[in-house]
Amino acid sequence: MPTPRVLVLRSPGANCDEETEHAFHLAGAEVQRVHVNQVIEQPALLDGYQVLCVPGGFSYGDDIAAGRVLANLCLARLPDALRAFRDAGKLMLGICNGFQVLLKTGLLGSEDDGGPLATLTWNDHGRFEARWTQLAADNQRCVFLRGIDRIELPIAHAEGKIAVRDSAALATLVDGGRIAMRYAPTDAPVTDTPLSFPTNPNGSAANAAGLCDTTGRVFGLMPHPERFVDRTQHPRWTREAIAEPAAGLRLFQNAVDFFS
Ligand SMILES: NC(=O)CC[C@H](N)C(=O)O
């Protein structure tokens, strides 16, 4: 298969699109940053891409709720095009604000007859939190996490708490292997029992940091893999042997490898 083509969706207030383009580029993909209004004008543009990535940032100023306006725009103007893209066996990745968008559009398969299973809302402490976190990947299902187990990545969010509708919704996500990434100290077992701050930075249910759909091809995560594509981006790179390729880059490489 030729080099996969990645569309990084731009929108007013997105601010991680260039880093995300760089990460996919390092991973060997062909990448274009395309404004959401261009896609709305010409939804057939999507046919030329195998990966759609909604990057991090503050789309539409986080008005109403982070990711809500862009999600509503996608639902109102591109519902069929985006669903067709997803159902064509392609990949979708939402990073931080992009995760908020994917979850709020329902593209993550995060709804049942009772409505949405989960949403992303304000961190328990009510503040923006930007720092490195320790994570455990569940690589059973998620294409982007193949071969990845424990990983450190930075977070930078105010509305990163995964709030689950009820215990049935939580069971659907946990038992369905949908919680693809959890906050977990490197030296401790992974658990769904909510860990306290700072390990769980936002109060997310089941310590969840990322969710995937039932196919494993649609993935949203709050941490920023595009900010760890070189070992010198790690805060301890001068003191510790940091494995290469940098752990964040491996997510993007997995996306490219999916098509080879
Ligand atoms: N880095 C980001 O994408 C931030 C997402 C969103 N603006 C928030 O603060 O929660």
The ligand as an ORCA input file, in Angstrom:
! r2SCAN-3c Opt
* xyz 0 1
  N      -4.348     20.704     25.015
  C      -5.621     20.663     24.711
  O      -6.032     20.177     23.659
  C      -6.559     21.312     25.671
  C      -7.989     20.901     25.495
  C      -8.991     21.857     26.109
  N      -8.813     23.190     25.600
  C      -8.887     21.816     27.601
  O      -8.305     22.690     28.204
  O      -9.383     20.906     28.212
*
